[in-house]
Amino acid sequence: MSMLTPPGMGGKYRITGDKYPRMRRTGGHRRLVLAIIASAAAMALIGWGTLQLIQVFTGGDKASAAAGTTQDCDHRTSEPGATPKPDHPRPHLRSLPEPAQITVNVFNATPRGGLAKKTADELKKRGFAIGEVGNATKQFDKKVKGTGILLGAKKAAGTAFPVLGTQLAGTEHRTDARTGGEVDLILGTRFKELAKKEDADKALAELAKAKPTPTPSAEKNC
C-alpha cells in the first residue's frame, strides 16, 4: 500500500501517480448558510411590519384627535338652546372722564392780557374744574407759536387730553413727571377763542361713543 493512501481505503482508492480520490462534501455547511439567510430575511420582514403598524396607529391617533376636536367644536356651537357667539366686533365703551373730573390750570403765554381768565371762565361754564389761572412760566412765555399746549401726567394722554381737546383744536400734547390729575392749558400765539359750545359738545359726544373692539368667534376658540 502506498504511503499516500488513506488508512482504511483498499486498493480501490489507492493513489498512484497524480490521481487522488474525490470525497463528497457534506451538506451541513450549506444548510447553515441557508438558515442564516432565512433568519435575516425574517427579521427584516418583522421590522418592516412593525414600522408599518407604528405609522398606522400613530396616524390613526392624530386623525381621531382632529375628528374629536371638530366634533367638540360642532357640539359647542350647535348645542340646543345655546346662543351662538357673534363674529362681528362687540361694542366697547371708552372710559373717559367727565369735564367736572378734570382740573384745568390756564396759563397765558401770549402778550394779550386777560386771556387766561377769560378762557378759564368759559371752561368753567362748560363744566370743567378750574385750578390756577395766570401767566405762563418763563419756559413757555412768548414761546408757544401754535394754538396752545396741553401739559399733564402720562395717564392724561388717553383720558383728560382728548376731553379737553374737544374745546379747542390744534393743541400740542405733552407729558411731564407730575403725578396729579390736573392738566395745564398753555395758550399760544395762534389762540383766539375756544371752539363754539355746540361744536365742542358734538365733538365730546362723538368721543364718548362706543368704539368696536374685536372678539374671537366660536370657531376661533376651537
Secondary structure, 3 states (H helix, E strand, C coil): CCCCCCCCCCHHHCCCCCCCCCCCCCCHHHHHHHHHHHHHHHHHHHHHHHHHHHHHHHHHHHHHHHHHHHHHHHHHHCCCCCCCCCCCCEEECCCCCCHHHCEEEEEECCCCCCHHHHHHHHHHHCCCEEEEEEECCCCCCCCCCCCEEEEECHHHHHCHHHHHHCCCCCCEEEECCCCCCCEEEEECCCCCCCCCHHHHHHHHHHHHCCEEECCCCHHHHC
